[in-house]
Structures are given as C-alpha cells and as structure tokens.
Amino acid sequence: MYVARDRRATGVGRVLLTALEERARTLGYHKMVLAAFPWNAGGVALYQRRGFRTIGIYREQGVLDGHWVDVVMMEKILYGHARGEHDDASKLEA
C-alpha cells in the first residue's frame, strides 16, 4: 500500500488498511503479511496499532535509488475469519 506524500498523516492509510483487513477476512484469509521500509516510522506505527507484529527483517531485499535496502516483515493473524477445512494444518496436502 502506498499513500502519496501530500495525503500522509490524514487517516487515509488507516482507512485503506482497515478496508484491506475486512476484505481479507471476507475472503477467508488466515493472516496478512506485509513488508515496510524500516525508516517509514509512521507506517510501521500504523501497522502496529492495527495489530501487526514484526517477525523479522529481510536484509538487502531490493534496490532503491541504486542502494540495497532492508525491509521489515510484519504479520497479523485475522481472528474471526470464516473457519474452513484448511484450518487444521495437518489436513493440507504437501
């Protein structure tokens, strides 16, 4: 998700993220995973407020402006999703 610079700190990111979470739940997703730039303090704070937790850092994940950059990996388990036959990992085929 990207929010234009002139729209940051206006609540649009929260609205978009909330809509994405609702859609993921509607589709029966078990969890959401995201990657954020470590220097995006506002974005990381938003994700944390929405219940995402940091699970690690991918070092030198991509090139931005000619430099290798890291990304912070975050996840959120979507409780309250419609439970289905694949909730039990032992039932999944390899």
C-alpha positions, 0 to 999 in steps of 0.5 A: 500500500502506498499513500502519496506524500501530500495525503500522509498523516490524514487517516487515509492509510488507516482507512485503506488498511482497515478496508484491506483487513475486512476484505481479507477476512471476507475472503477467508484469509488466515493472516496478512503479511506485509513488508515496510521500509524500516525508516517509514516510522509512521507506517510501521506505527500504523501497522502496529496499532492495527495489530501487526507484529514484526517477525523479522527483517529481510536484509538487502531485499531490493534496490532503491535509488541504486542502494540495497535496502532492508525491509521489515516483515510484519504479520497479523493473524485475522481472528474471526475469519470464516473457519474452513477445512484448511484450518487444521494444518495437518489436513493440507496436502504437501 
